[in-house]
Amino acid sequence: MSTALVDLHCHILPGIDDGARDLDMSMALIRKELQDGAAGIVFTPHFHYERITVEKFVEQRKAAFRQVSAAVRAEGLPLAAKLGAEVFYSTALPSLDLRKLAFAGTNYILIEFPTTMQPPGIDETLYAIRAQGYTPILAHVERYPFVTEDPTLLYNWVSDGCLAQINATGLIRDGHTARWLHKLIEWNLVHLLSSDCHHPAKRPPNLKDGFDHLPPKVAAQMKKNAIRVYLGDEIDPPEPQLPKYRFGRWV
Ligand SMILES: [Fe+2]
């Protein structure tokens, strides 16, 4: 029996970020998620503290969620959904009201880093967030050049209690990223697979395809992890292994 899928990272809410433009697009994304076997979704619009206050963000997110919830009900779609955010990293995060940015009813908070350079203060900031009782989920860890250059950074964050999320797209597109992702998985440095979908054609929901590209055991574990995170339960991650640099490559 296949396990129900849960998408913990997506940009489905209408008109709030660079994801769905309008309600029609939101519903197209949701229908595809359901076709893929998704039973639950956390809506995670981008939050950038330098661009919007938490209060304003929460207000906009609520309005967008209302529209989607009404449309889901009207179509009678069997979907469980809750609110979250993809929080852009900043050393200011510990001073914000993280309760409003965490996945609703849980202590999980999705955080993304810039993809250009390693920002300052990551260790201290993640520590301060964890000290408030939250578990950071590091978004699409395959996308940061500073982590690819030195995966021991990720090892340290995971050893400290952070979880790591990867995008299905990286696994599906065979190539360098997929090979790298399989290494991260081997080192027990990945816990969650999500779609990060933005658009029905350009960045579509692809959870099922992503899971189909994982070894069955790993896929089963990650599906279970996503359900536990959705419910706010703790997950029991395997011991991370320290990547070692040998003969010019990470092994
Ligand atoms: Fe995202």
Boltz pocket constraint, residues with backbone or C-beta under 6 A from the ligand:
constraints:
  - pocket:
      binder: B
      contacts: [[A, 9], [A, 10], [A, 11], [A, 44], [A, 86], [A, 196]]
      max_distance: 6.0
